[in-house]
Amino acid sequence: MQAQTARQAYLDWLRILAILGVLFFHSAMPYVAEWGWHLKNNQTSNLLLEFNFWLSRFRMPLLFFISGTVTWFMLQKRSSTGFIGLRFRRLFIPLVAGIFIVVPPQVYLERAHNGFTGSFWDFYPSIFRFEPYPNGNFSWHHLWFIAYLFVYDLMFAPFFSWMVRNRDRAALSSLFNRIAAGQWVYLLMLPGVLIFTFLVRYFPATNDLVHDYCFFFYWLFFLLVGFICICYPALMDSLERNRRLSLGLAFASILFINYWRWNDLDNDIHNRLYTAVYPSMAYLWVFTLVGYGKRYLNRPHRILNYLNQMVYPFYILHQTIIVILTFYVMRTTDTILMKYLFTVLLTFFISIILIHVCIRPFALSRWLFGMKQNQLKQY
């Protein structure tokens, strides 16, 4: 079995598309009534609600899956200790910087929207009371993804390193080659689906890491599945080969879920069935995107290296810019569509400009925002 040691262009394209999906998702949240968010427009949109519901099924699972594949490539030339050091620089440092630099304006504007009358500098010292949000003002908000990823990499670094060294063992190769055959690749969904089905009723998502008893493991298994799939290329080949089936099942699952939602099927039998289909749908959309991505997006381009440098600081910055814009945009009398499109476009351009002007040119800011010091180095 041939190891994949060279970077796969389709995974980079998928990560870029996933981050763009996060931009579209967060820009729509002020106009969606069903879920709480930091700021809410007076009028909301059912169409944006449905768009966000669909995006929310797979945008974070896809990012965790791709993060698992990135781990494989990082460990090709590193020990587990070197890997941990790298993740400390690329994840923990930007997380701390984000908590104290990027997130506070979001919390401040939410407090201002709810009646706080002081300036940002009056508000800022309250962060250092370290009272967790929402009761306090200390939070990582959308950077929870970075916190979880850092903890996963710390916990599983020895396992990841062991898998890299022992991937050619006969028992492991035989197991994963069997799973890759036919349509058995969908068995990779099973642990995550079972964890979600049996725990989510009792432990809803908190994103606080400590009390997130269901979703801590739910997200973890997307990471592990991504790592295993890139570790054994036959599994990625299977996702590509079964991409049409994955798309059909993913489409059927969203139809089923929406039928349940739109018809208020809230009896116990339907609740149990819905609970099982919900995580299955996430895996199916991830498998669909990876399968089609491998088929059609595995094409390097000179712009790809540039986008790879920009996408991480873009993720760190984007939600704060959205909140700042929304704080003012939602006071206008324009339509929801105009507010939404304005927020998406302006957030994109402001983020790119800030990265180019304030982050990319300076060693310190590159370090704080997780950018590589050597731009020519892949990892």
Secondary structure by P-SEA (a helix, b strand, c coil): ccccccccaaaaaaaaaaaaaaaaaaaacccccccccccccccccaaaaaaaaaaaacaaaaaaaaaaaaaaaaaccccaaaaaaaaaaacaaaaaaaaccccaaaaaaaaaaaccccccccccccccccccccccccccccaaaaaaaaaaaaacaaaaaaaaaccccaaaaaaaaaaaccccccccccaaaaaaaacccccccccccccccaaaaaaaaaaaaaaaaaacaaaaaaaaaaaaaaaaaaaaaaaaaaaaaaaccccaaaaaaaaaaaaaaaaaaaaaaaaaaaacccccccaaaaaaacaaaaaaccaaaaaaaaaccccccccaaaaaaaaaaaaaaaaaaaaaccccccaaaaaaacccccccccc
